[in-house]
Amino acid sequence: MMVRKVMIAVLAFLAFAAEAVSADLPPEPLSHAGMVKAAIEQYIIPHIDALKAATAPLPDAVDNVCKTGSPEAEKALQEHFDKAVIAYAGVDFLRFGPMLENGRREQISFWPDPRGFVARQMRLLLLNKDDTIAQPGAIRKQSAAVQGLPALEALMHDKNVPLGPGDAAHYRCLVAHAIAINVASLATEVADGWEKPDGWADKMLHPGPSNDTYKSNSEAAVEVVKALIVGLGLTADLQVKPQIDAKVRLTPPYDKSGLQKAYYATSVASLHQLYDVLNLESWLPPDRLWMKDWVVGTWRTLESSDGVGGHMPHAKREDAPTLREVFDRTNGLRNMVANRLSVAAKLTVGFNELDGD
Amino acid sequence: MSKKSGLWTYATQLAAVSGAVLALGWGPAFAAPPATKDIMKNYGDLAEAMYGDALAKAKDLDKSIDAFLAAPNAETLAAARTAWKASRVPYMQTEGFRFGNQVVDDWEGEVNSWPLDEGLIDYVDEASYGDTKEENPLYTANVIANKKIRLGPKMLDASTIDKAVIKKLNSALDVESNVGTGYHAIEFLLWGQDLHGTGPGAGERPASDYDLKNCTHGNCDRRRDYLKAASGLLVDDLAEMVDDWKTDGKARKALVEQNDSAQLSTILTGLGSLSYGELAGERMKLGVLLHDPEEEHDCFSDNTQNSHYYDQVGMMEIWNGKYDGSTPVSGPSIAELARDKAPDAAKRVDDAMAVTLEKMKAIKTKADSGEMAYDQMLAAGNETGNKMILDAVDALVSQARAIEAVVAALNLKVKIEGSDSLDDPGKIAKAK
C-alpha cells in the first residue's frame, strides 16, 4: 500500500514537472543563451520550488508525531518525507550554484554514505543529548550527516525508540524537529539563492567578463549540460551499478522508507525532462540524426525499468530491461551527451565533482 | 625553504612572471607558440624530475627507518617522522600527473591510498575506533598481531610480513579502505592513531612499539617487519614510476601514441580533476562538512596542510612547465601555449591558481604555527577554521572552471568516460 502511494506521489511530481516543460521545442538549434534560459525557467526553478514546497510541511509533521505518536501522524510524516525525497531526487544532480554553496546539497541529503557516517554520527549525537541542538541554527553547525533527510529517516525508522510522546523519545524528537526545520530552511535558501535579484539565475543569464563565474553563454550552458551528465553518472554508478557489481557496496537511496524505486523513477524522468529542455539534438547535422532514435530508445529502456530489475507499470516497453542493460544504456547516454551531443552543440564539457577517485 | 619562497613570489607576482616569460623569448610577440611535442617533452621531463625527487626522499625515509629500527627511541622516531613529512613534499607535487595518465592511475593506489581502516594493520583504540564496520570485515584484522588473515574463502599466510604480504592487503575483499601499503600505512606505523579528535595533538605512538627488548603493545618484531616492508615497497614503487617517465618509459610512450590534442588534454585533465573532484571534493569539502578528523588526508601526523599546499604547488609547476627541484626543469608549457592562443583564458588560470595558493598558504601558515592544526579547523563550531577550508575549496572549484575555459579555448576536449566499465561481465551478479 505504501509503495503504491509513493508511486502516485512520483507520478504527481512528474506530471507537474512535465507541465513545466511542455512548451514547444524550437525547430532551430537552441542558442547557448537559450539553453540556459530554458533550463532555468522550465526545469531548475520549478524543481527547486517543488523541493521548497515539499520540505515546508516536515516540521509540523514531525511535531504531530512527537505530540501524539498516532499511526495517522506517523503515516502523514512518512508521506511528507517521501514527497520531500522525491522532490530532492529531481534536483540531486544540480550540483552547482546555491546547492554547492556551503555544502547545502550534502546537508539536505548526505547520500551515498559508503562509510556509514549517518549511523555513526547520529549515534554520537544521540548519546551526547545536548539540548542546545534545539536552538535555531544549532543543527546546521553539526556534521552534514546528521542534519538532513537521511538523518531524519534514521530517526523515523528506529524501532527501538520510535518518535513519539514520552521521555524516551524526547531528545530524539528535539533532533528530528531541528532536522526538519533545517531541511526546509536549506531548501528555502536554495530557492532564494536562485531566484533573488542578482541571484544564481541572473548570474547564469548575464555572463560576461565581469561575471565572476560565467564569462560567456557557452560556459553557463556547459554548467547545465554537466548537470545532465552528472545525473546520468549518479544514476548509473550509485543506483544501478551496486546491484550488478558485487564489488560496489552501497545501500540504496532512502531504503528504510522503501524509496529506491521511486528515487530511480524520479531521477530518470527528471533527467529526461532536462534533456528535452536543453534540446541538444537541435544541433545535430542531418547525417547524425540517427542519434535521436538511439536516444529515444534509451529513454524508453530506462523508463521501462523500475530500477531494481523489474518492469515499470505502463511502460512503453513490454519487457523488463535487465539492470545490465539499464546500466549500459545510461552510460551510453552519458557518453552520447558528453562526447557527441555537446560537441555538436559547440560546448566543451570539462570537470565535475565526480572526477577524482 | 627557498623553493617555497620562490614559488610563492612567482604565484603572487604574475605580472612580473609574464614579463620574465617575454624576456625569455617565449611570449607571443616574439615567437611562435610552442609545439605540442616540445610541451610534452617538457611535461615528461617534469614528471621524471618530480618523481625522482619523491624517490630520493623516500630513500631518505627508508634510511631513517633503518636507523630508528636499529635504535628505537624518541629521537630516532622523531627523525623518521621528519623524514616522512619531507618525503610528502615532492610526492604531493606529482599528483597533477594523476587522472590523465593511465600508467600513473594504475599505480597510484599502492602509494597514496586514503582513507584507510588502520585496524587492518595494527592495534587501535577500540573505544573510539570501534571493533566492527559493516562494510569491512577486515576492519580490525590487525595483521601485525595475526599470522593468518581470512580473505573471504582464502587464508592469507602472514606468518612472515614482507612486501608481498602487505601488497595483498590493498583493497582486500574489494574494500577500498583496506590499505596495506604506501605513505599512509607508513604514517600510521610511525604516529599511530590521533586520539585527540579535533583537539590539538597528533598520533602518539611510542618508540617502544618497535623495541624488541622493551616492547609495548606486543608483536614488536612483526611491527618492525611491517614498517620496513612498507618503506622498502614505497621506494620500489617510486623507482618504477621514475622509470616509467624516462625516455621510452611506459608513461611517455603512452602519451606520444595519442594525437596532439589528446596529449595536451591529458595535462589539463590531470590539473582539473585533481583541483575539483579529488582535492576540493573528496579531501577537503567532505571533511569540513562532516567535521570528522578521520577525514583529513594526513590524519595520523597532522600534516594535511602541507599535503594540500604542495598539491597546489605541483599543479602550478605542471601548468607553467617549471620545477625548481634537485634537477631544475623549465621549458615549453601548456600555460605558454594558452597565453599565446587564449591570453584571457590563460590569465584566468594564472589568477585562479594564485588565489588558491594564497588560500592554501593561509591554512599552512596557521597550522604550521601551531595555532590551529588542520583537524582543529574541521571542528564543528570552528567558524574560522571551517571558513579557511571552504575558501580553499571555492578557490579550487574556480580554478577547475578556469582550466575548463582553457580546454575550450584551445579546442581541446576532456574525455568524459562512461562510468567504470564492468570489466568482467562473468563476475557480475546476475541481474534481478
HADDOCK unambig.tbl for C-alpha pairs under 7 A between the chains (distance, minus, plus):
assign (segid A and resid 103 and name CA) (segid B and resid 289 and name CA) 6.84 0.50 0.50
assign (segid A and resid 141 and name CA) (segid B and resid 380 and name CA) 5.87 0.50 0.50
assign (segid A and resid 141 and name CA) (segid B and resid 381 and name CA) 5.83 0.50 0.50
assign (segid A and resid 142 and name CA) (segid B and resid 380 and name CA) 5.71 0.50 0.50
assign (segid A and resid 143 and name CA) (segid B and resid 289 and name CA) 5.69 0.50 0.50
assign (segid A and resid 143 and name CA) (segid B and resid 290 and name CA) 4.22 0.50 0.50
assign (segid A and resid 143 and name CA) (segid B and resid 291 and name CA) 5.59 0.50 0.50
assign (segid A and resid 144 and name CA) (segid B and resid 289 and name CA) 5.39 0.50 0.50
assign (segid A and resid 144 and name CA) (segid B and resid 290 and name CA) 5.46 0.50 0.50
assign (segid A and resid 145 and name CA) (segid B and resid 290 and name CA) 6.42 0.50 0.50
assign (segid A and resid 233 and name CA) (segid B and resid 419 and name CA) 6.56 0.50 0.50
assign (segid A and resid 237 and name CA) (segid B and resid 419 and name CA) 6.52 0.50 0.50
assign (segid A and resid 244 and name CA) (segid B and resid 428 and name CA) 5.56 0.50 0.50
assign (segid A and resid 244 and name CA) (segid B and resid 429 and name CA) 5.18 0.50 0.50
assign (segid A and resid 244 and name CA) (segid B and resid 430 and name CA) 6.72 0.50 0.50
assign (segid A and resid 244 and name CA) (segid B and resid 431 and name CA) 5.93 0.50 0.50
assign (segid A and resid 245 and name CA) (segid B and resid 428 and name CA) 5.14 0.50 0.50
assign (segid A and resid 245 and name CA) (segid B and resid 429 and name CA) 6.11 0.50 0.50
assign (segid A and resid 246 and name CA) (segid B and resid 428 and name CA) 6.71 0.50 0.50
assign (segid A and resid 246 and name CA) (segid B and resid 429 and name CA) 6.42 0.50 0.50
assign (segid A and resid 247 and name CA) (segid B and resid 174 and name CA) 5.62 0.50 0.50
assign (segid A and resid 308 and name CA) (segid B and resid 432 and name CA) 6.92 0.50 0.50
assign (segid A and resid 309 and name CA) (segid B and resid 431 and name CA) 6.54 0.50 0.50
assign (segid A and resid 309 and name CA) (segid B and resid 432 and name CA) 4.88 0.50 0.50
assign (segid A and resid 322 and name CA) (segid B and resid 431 and name CA) 6.10 0.50 0.50
assign (segid A and resid 323 and name CA) (segid B and resid 431 and name CA) 5.59 0.50 0.50
assign (segid A and resid 324 and name CA) (segid B and resid 431 and name CA) 6.61 0.50 0.50
assign (segid A and resid 331 and name CA) (segid B and resid 418 and name CA) 5.24 0.50 0.50
assign (segid A and resid 331 and name CA) (segid B and resid 419 and name CA) 6.38 0.50 0.50
assign (segid A and resid 334 and name CA) (segid B and resid 418 and name CA) 6.57 0.50 0.50
assign (segid A and resid 335 and name CA) (segid B and resid 416 and name CA) 6.88 0.50 0.50
assign (segid A and resid 335 and name CA) (segid B and resid 417 and name CA) 6.80 0.50 0.50
assign (segid A and resid 335 and name CA) (segid B and resid 418 and name CA) 5.84 0.50 0.50
assign (segid A and resid 338 and name CA) (segid B and resid 416 and name CA) 6.21 0.50 0.50
assign (segid A and resid 339 and name CA) (segid B and resid 416 and name CA) 6.97 0.50 0.50
assign (segid A and resid 348 and name CA) (segid B and resid 408 and name CA) 5.34 0.50 0.50
assign (segid A and resid 348 and name CA) (segid B and resid 413 and name CA) 6.58 0.50 0.50
assign (segid A and resid 349 and name CA) (segid B and resid 414 and name CA) 6.93 0.50 0.50
assign (segid A and resid 350 and name CA) (segid B and resid 404 and name CA) 5.19 0.50 0.50
assign (segid A and resid 350 and name CA) (segid B and resid 414 and name CA) 5.68 0.50 0.50
assign (segid A and resid 351 and name CA) (segid B and resid 272 and name CA) 6.20 0.50 0.50
assign (segid A and resid 351 and name CA) (segid B and resid 273 and name CA) 6.25 0.50 0.50
assign (segid A and resid 351 and name CA) (segid B and resid 400 and name CA) 6.75 0.50 0.50
assign (segid A and resid 351 and name CA) (segid B and resid 404 and name CA) 6.83 0.50 0.50
assign (segid A and resid 352 and name CA) (segid B and resid 276 and name CA) 6.69 0.50 0.50
assign (segid A and resid 352 and name CA) (segid B and resid 277 and name CA) 6.30 0.50 0.50
assign (segid A and resid 353 and name CA) (segid B and resid 276 and name CA) 5.92 0.50 0.50
assign (segid A and resid 353 and name CA) (segid B and resid 277 and name CA) 4.15 0.50 0.50
assign (segid A and resid 353 and name CA) (segid B and resid 281 and name CA) 6.50 0.50 0.50
assign (segid A and resid 354 and name CA) (segid B and resid 277 and name CA) 5.51 0.50 0.50
assign (segid A and resid 355 and name CA) (segid B and resid 273 and name CA) 5.38 0.50 0.50
assign (segid A and resid 355 and name CA) (segid B and resid 277 and name CA) 4.44 0.50 0.50
assign (segid A and resid 355 and name CA) (segid B and resid 278 and name CA) 6.61 0.50 0.50
assign (segid A and resid 356 and name CA) (segid B and resid 99 and name CA) 6.84 0.50 0.50
assign (segid A and resid 356 and name CA) (segid B and resid 273 and name CA) 5.72 0.50 0.50
assign (segid A and resid 356 and name CA) (segid B and resid 274 and name CA) 6.31 0.50 0.50
assign (segid A and resid 356 and name CA) (segid B and resid 277 and name CA) 4.79 0.50 0.50
assign (segid A and resid 356 and name CA) (segid B and resid 278 and name CA) 4.35 0.50 0.50
assign (segid A and resid 357 and name CA) (segid B and resid 278 and name CA) 6.40 0.50 0.50
